[in-house]
Amino acid sequence: MRVIGRLLPTLCLCALAVTHVTAQRPAQTPASDLTKVDSEEVHRTAVEDQKSFEGARFGYLPVTRVVDAKTCPERAGGLCFRWGEDSPWTPGPNAPQIAILRDTLVQRLDLLQQLDPGDDWILGQRVWYRGEAGDWSSALAAARGCAGATAWWRAVLEGLALHELGRYAEAEASFRTALREMPPEQARRWRIPQDIVSGEVAGLLDHADAGGRDTLLARLWQLADPLYLVPGNDRETAHYARWTVATLKREAVDPHRKAWDSSRRELLLRHGWERAWIRIRHPMHVFNNDDVVGFDEPEGREFMPPASAMEDPSATAADDMVPTGGHTRDFYTPAYAHAFLPMDGQLAVFPRGDSMVVIATAFVPADTTLSAREGRRWPWKEPSLGAGYPDAKGLFLMNPDGGEVRDAFKQGSGPAAFLIRAPAGRYVVSAEAWSPRRSIAGRRRQGLRDDSLPRDVATLSDLLLVDASRPEPKSLDSAADDALPRTEIPSGSSVRLLWELGGLGFHPEVVAYDVTVDRAHQALLRRVGRFFHLVGSHESLSLRWSEPGPPKPRVVLRSLKLDLKELDPGTYRIRVEARLAGRGSMASETLVRILPR
């Protein structure tokens, strides 16, 4: 949200007839000079028309009284930026007079474009104001129908319209074409997102050579893509769409009645363009001195990856890839998911020497955003993009440096579980869920590294929690079908714990297991020597046993039903340790939350 106060007086919409543009030319002017003079005046007329519209719009903006004069959290030039939780205001619907004024402006700009088909600035305004009215299909047609404009400029305007229409893959293609055709230095500024990444990431991009920079940029946008479920990379196309809007606003004024400058460009690249405006009525000020408040997309999240993920995506923890809200540098709200939330599903890796099996669960999380809690409604948010599509879930294994993508999908409501087999290696794994109808998405994304190992090297897989009411699973495929969506169970319940042990059977040996369940906040797991059966207080459980390894080389699937009835509600850490004589020990852990009844 931005506030700029006491600027220009209200202006009336320019009433100059288009035919009057050429009527002032002296008859004796040579044809070449006439064309030049006409083009300049056509352009000046368009600029004045745009300025007059914004002045007229001001008079019809919704008005509210000053509610809370807080100090400004962040300033950029003459602008004050407040985050959503700092704002007491919510925009209302536009007055119908604004739509009438905007339609008149668009019609005049269309006529002026006919007089000068090569005026890029007029074309940008024609596309912009059609889009502002919600008619991005008409905006796309306008961009494609103006053959006289600069080729790369038409391409970025097409990309802007395609992005807003949700056709992200097509938008990517348009922006790639434009970047190849625009001046090299300008293309470099657009491609390198210096204004929106952290200082550490900016440093990585600055110090890389041309080839290394291309690799880093490809990696950055792959990691910043909000949902792999949605075709195309809408975070990347949003970046170029923002550059397009920042460019077309040169020489223009906006509802704040203030000329465009570098501070406005920086805020737009970081947060996107404003979607609605209101006037703040100061009791002691005259009508034209009211402040104007602009609203960016609510519930914006930062999707840009941290420097650690850029350096080694396969080593990135899930917590480092959570799209964060609040006071962050960069904001983006996907049009298909107004609420974008973390998803605490299960993710377990089962090594198989030179290959691996990945099991993950996905579900649509509950909407815990500020808008949902406070019942705020945003007039331009309904319906969400793709609202007619069914719910979808998916699991993706992505090579951080390109190459084959392995994925699995399911449609329909309710949780879903996935199993993907893949070669051992380094990946980015993303379990995702999306409800277009509810405009909610969730994901769990992190790095995954599973190095290829000789068959006789002992390995212990991750732990998977499965439904204890189902029969004991005989394979990973059946275990995936019974996997719990979340690592949580009701108080007084049981859970089945599943894991694999590999690298055994090459010679006789005994496996000694130690399974403990302790409060998650305890610094050290308790090892209290409870043998062969679960007993416990309200704080911990422990179980130990030994068993012979397999008689021939194979992967051993093991499961254990844990009766957790004696444990109080809370978060617990389950740890499985396997010891092999002469080969040391291995351990895997997971958390489980016991819910109150």
SVG drawing of the C-alpha trace seen along z (x, -y; Angstrom):
<svg xmlns="http://www.w3.org/2000/svg" viewBox="-21 -27 55 94">
<polyline fill="none" stroke="black" stroke-width="0.4" points="0.0,0.0 1.4,-3.4 0.4,-6.9 1.3,-10.1 -0.3,-13.3 -1.1,-16.8 0.0,-16.6 -1.6,-18.0 -5.1,-19.5 -7.8,-17.5 -7.7,-17.8 -10.6,-17.4 -10.4,-14.7 -9.0,-16.3 -11.9,-17.0 -9.7,-17.8 -11.2,-16.1 -8.8,-13.8 -9.5,-15.6 -8.2,-18.8 -4.8,-17.2 -4.1,-17.7 -6.3,-20.7 -3.6,-23.1 -1.0,-22.2 0.0,-24.9 -0.8,-23.9 2.6,-24.9 4.5,-22.5 6.5,-19.9 5.2,-16.4 8.2,-15.0 8.0,-17.8 4.3,-17.4 4.7,-13.7 7.2,-14.7 5.1,-17.5 2.0,-15.3 3.7,-12.5 5.0,-14.8 1.6,-16.4 -0.2,-13.0 2.1,-11.9 1.6,-15.1 -2.1,-14.7 -2.0,-11.1 0.1,-12.1 -2.3,-14.9 -5.3,-12.6 -3.7,-10.0 -2.8,-12.7 -6.3,-14.2 -7.9,-10.7 -5.9,-10.1 -6.8,-13.5 -10.5,-12.8 -10.3,-9.4 -9.1,-10.9 -12.5,-12.6 -14.3,-9.2 -12.1,-7.2 -13.7,-5.8 -13.1,-8.0 -12.3,-7.1 -11.4,-9.1 -7.9,-8.9 -8.1,-6.0 -4.5,-5.4 -1.6,-7.7 1.2,-5.2 4.8,-5.9 6.0,-4.8 7.7,-1.3 9.5,-1.8 10.0,-4.8 11.0,-4.9 11.3,-8.4 8.0,-10.2 6.2,-6.9 5.4,-5.2 4.9,-1.5 3.0,0.5 2.4,4.2 -1.1,5.7 -1.1,6.3 -0.1,2.6 -3.1,1.3 -6.5,0.6 -8.0,0.0 -9.5,2.3 -10.4,1.1 -14.0,1.0 -15.3,1.4 -14.7,-1.4 -17.3,-4.0 -19.0,-3.3 -17.9,-6.7 -14.3,-5.5 -15.1,-2.8 -16.8,-5.3 -13.9,-7.7 -11.4,-4.8 -13.5,-3.5 -13.4,-7.1 -9.6,-7.3 -9.1,-3.9 -11.2,-4.9 -9.2,-8.1 -5.9,-6.3 -7.1,-3.8 -7.8,-6.7 -4.4,-8.4 -2.6,-5.1 -4.2,-5.1 -2.6,-8.5 0.8,-7.2 1.0,-3.4 4.7,-3.5 4.2,-5.3 5.2,-2.6 4.0,-4.7 0.5,-4.9 0.4,-1.2 1.5,-0.5 -1.3,-2.7 -3.9,-0.9 -2.8,2.4 -2.5,1.2 -5.9,-0.4 -7.7,2.5 -6.0,4.8 -6.8,2.5 -10.5,2.9 -10.0,6.7 -10.1,7.2 -6.7,8.8 -8.0,10.7 -8.6,7.3 -5.3,6.1 -3.5,9.1 -5.3,8.4 -4.2,4.7 -0.6,5.7 -0.7,8.2 -2.6,5.9 -0.1,3.0 2.5,3.9 4.0,0.4 5.4,0.6 8.8,1.8 9.0,5.6 10.4,6.3 7.9,3.9 5.0,5.7 6.4,9.0 6.7,7.8 3.1,6.4 1.9,9.7 3.8,11.4 2.2,9.1 -1.3,9.9 -0.6,13.6 0.7,13.6 -2.4,11.9 -4.5,14.4 -2.7,17.3 -1.1,18.5 2.3,18.6 4.1,20.9 3.1,18.7 4.1,15.6 7.6,17.2 7.9,17.6 6.9,14.0 9.4,12.6 12.2,14.8 11.6,13.4 11.6,9.8 14.8,10.4 16.6,11.6 15.5,8.5 15.7,5.7 19.0,3.7 21.6,6.0 22.1,3.7 18.4,3.4 18.0,7.1 20.7,7.6 18.9,5.3 15.6,7.1 17.2,10.6 19.1,10.0 16.6,9.3 18.9,7.2 16.0,5.3 14.2,8.3 16.9,10.8 18.9,10.8 22.4,9.1 24.0,12.5 22.2,13.7 22.9,10.4 26.6,11.0 26.6,14.5 25.1,13.1 27.5,10.2 30.6,12.3 29.6,15.0 30.8,15.0 28.3,15.0 27.9,18.8 27.8,19.2 25.2,16.3 22.9,18.1 23.1,21.3 22.4,19.4 19.5,17.5 17.9,20.7 18.4,22.2 16.9,19.1 13.7,19.1 13.3,22.9 13.5,22.6 11.2,19.5 8.4,21.1 5.6,21.3 3.9,24.5 5.3,27.0 1.7,28.2 0.8,25.1 2.3,25.1 4.9,22.4 6.9,20.3 4.6,17.6 7.1,16.0 9.5,15.5 6.8,14.1 5.6,11.9 9.1,10.4 9.1,9.5 5.5,8.3 6.4,5.9 9.3,4.6 6.9,4.1 4.5,2.1 7.3,0.0 8.4,-0.8 5.0,-1.8 4.4,-4.1 7.2,-6.4 5.8,-9.8 2.6,-8.7 1.0,-9.7 -1.1,-7.4 -4.0,-7.7 -1.6,-9.4 -1.3,-12.1 2.5,-11.9 4.9,-11.4 6.8,-8.0 10.3,-7.8 13.0,-5.3 11.5,-4.8 8.2,-3.8 9.9,-1.4 11.8,0.3 8.6,0.8 6.8,2.1 9.5,4.6 9.5,5.8 5.8,5.8 3.9,5.6 1.6,2.9 -1.3,1.4 -4.7,3.0 -7.0,0.5 -7.0,-3.0 -8.8,-5.0 -8.6,-8.6 -7.9,-9.4 -9.9,-12.4 -8.1,-14.8 -10.6,-16.8 -8.5,-20.0 -7.6,-19.7 -9.5,-20.8 -10.8,-18.3 -7.8,-18.1 -5.3,-17.7 -6.5,-14.3 -3.9,-11.5 -4.2,-8.5 -3.6,-5.0 -2.8,-2.3 -3.2,1.4 -0.9,4.1 -1.8,7.8 -2.7,8.9 -1.1,12.0 2.0,11.6 4.9,14.1 8.5,14.1 9.4,16.9 12.9,16.0 15.4,18.6 18.1,17.8 21.8,17.8 22.3,21.3 19.8,22.8 21.4,21.1 24.8,22.6 23.6,26.1 19.9,26.7 20.1,30.4 21.3,29.5 18.5,27.0 16.2,27.7 12.4,27.5 12.3,24.5 14.6,22.5 12.1,23.0 8.9,21.9 7.3,18.9 7.4,16.3 5.0,13.4 5.3,10.3 8.0,7.8 10.0,9.2 11.7,7.5 9.9,9.3 6.1,10.0 4.1,12.1 0.6,13.5 -0.2,16.1 -3.5,15.4 -4.5,19.0 -3.8,19.2 -4.6,16.1 -3.6,18.1 -0.2,19.8 0.8,21.8 3.3,24.3 2.3,28.0 3.6,30.3 3.1,33.5 5.4,36.5 8.5,37.0 10.6,40.1 13.5,41.4 14.4,45.1 17.9,45.7 18.4,48.6 22.2,48.4 22.2,46.7 18.5,45.8 16.0,44.6 12.3,44.5 10.6,41.3 7.3,41.3 5.4,38.1 2.0,37.0 0.1,33.8 -3.1,32.1 -4.7,28.7 -3.8,26.8 -6.3,24.8 -6.5,21.1 -4.8,19.3 -4.0,16.0 -4.8,12.6 -7.6,12.1 -9.3,15.3 -8.9,14.5 -10.3,11.0 -12.8,11.7 -11.2,9.1 -12.5,9.1 -10.6,7.7 -12.8,6.6 -10.4,7.8 -9.8,11.2 -13.0,13.1 -12.9,15.5 -9.4,16.9 -7.7,18.0 -8.7,21.5 -11.5,21.6 -13.4,24.2 -10.5,26.8 -10.6,29.8 -8.3,30.0 -4.8,31.3 -1.8,32.8 1.6,33.7 5.1,34.8 8.1,33.5 11.8,34.5 13.7,31.8 17.3,31.7 18.7,28.4 20.7,27.9 18.1,29.1 17.5,32.5 14.7,35.0 11.9,34.2 10.1,37.0 6.6,36.4 3.3,37.9 -0.2,36.3 -3.6,37.0 -6.9,35.0 -9.8,34.9 -10.4,33.7 -8.8,35.3 -5.1,36.1 -2.9,37.9 0.2,40.0 2.8,40.5 5.7,42.9 8.4,42.1 11.4,44.3 14.5,42.4 18.3,42.8 20.4,41.8 21.5,38.3 20.8,34.6 17.4,33.2 14.9,30.6 11.8,32.4 8.4,30.6 5.2,32.1 2.3,29.8 -1.5,29.4 -3.8,26.9 -7.5,26.1 -8.5,23.7 -12.0,23.3 -10.8,22.2 -7.8,20.4 -5.5,22.1 -2.2,23.9 0.4,25.6 3.7,27.2 6.7,28.8 9.9,28.2 13.5,29.0 16.7,30.4 17.3,34.1 20.7,35.9 21.1,39.6 24.5,40.6 24.9,43.9 26.5,46.6 27.8,50.1 25.1,52.8 27.0,54.1 27.0,50.7 24.5,50.7 21.8,48.0 18.8,47.0 15.9,45.2 13.8,42.3 10.9,43.2 7.3,43.2 4.2,43.1 1.3,45.3 -2.2,46.0 -2.1,48.5 -5.6,49.7 -4.6,51.1 -2.9,54.5 0.9,54.5 2.3,53.4 4.2,55.9 5.8,53.4 6.5,49.7 3.7,49.4 1.1,50.6 2.8,48.5 2.5,45.4 -1.3,46.0 -1.6,46.1 0.7,43.2 -0.7,40.7 -1.2,37.3 0.4,35.5 2.7,36.6 -0.1,36.2 -2.5,38.6 -5.3,38.2 -4.5,38.7 -4.9,42.4 -4.1,43.8 -1.5,46.0 0.7,45.5 2.7,47.8 6.3,46.9 7.9,48.1 11.5,48.1 14.0,50.1 17.4,51.4 19.7,52.1 23.1,53.5 22.6,56.8 22.7,60.5 26.3,60.6 27.4,62.5 25.6,63.5 25.1,60.6 22.7,59.5 20.8,56.2 20.3,54.5 17.4,52.0 16.8,49.2 13.5,47.3 12.8,44.3 9.9,41.8 10.7,38.6 9.4,35.1 10.8,33.1 12.2,30.4 14.5,32.8 18.1,32.3 19.1,36.0 17.0,39.0 16.5,41.1 18.0,44.6 16.5,46.3 16.9,50.0 13.3,51.1 13.5,54.4 11.1,56.1 7.9,54.2 6.8,50.6 6.3,49.2 6.4,45.6 5.6,42.5 3.8,39.5 7.1,38.3 8.9,41.2 8.9,44.7 11.7,47.1 12.0,50.5 15.0,52.6 15.5,55.9 17.8,57.9 17.2,60.0 19.2,61.8 19.9,60.2 18.5,61.7 20.1,64.9 20.9,63.4 21.4,59.8 18.2,57.8 16.5,54.7 14.6,55.5 11.2,53.7 10.4,53.4 7.5,51.9 6.5,51.5 3.1,50.7 3.6,48.1 1.0,47.8 1.1,44.2 -1.9,44.2 0.1,43.3 1.7,40.2 0.3,36.8 -0.6,34.4 2.4,32.7 5.2,33.1 7.5,36.1 10.6,37.2 10.6,40.9 14.1,42.3 15.2,45.6 18.8,46.7 20.2,49.8 23.5,51.2 25.6,53.8 28.6,55.4 31.8,54.1 29.9,51.7 28.7,49.1 25.3,47.6 22.7,45.7 19.8,43.6 16.7,41.9 14.2,39.6 10.8,38.1 8.4,35.9 4.8,36.9 2.3,34.6 -0.3,36.1 -3.4,34.0 -5.7,33.5 -9.0,35.4"/>
</svg>
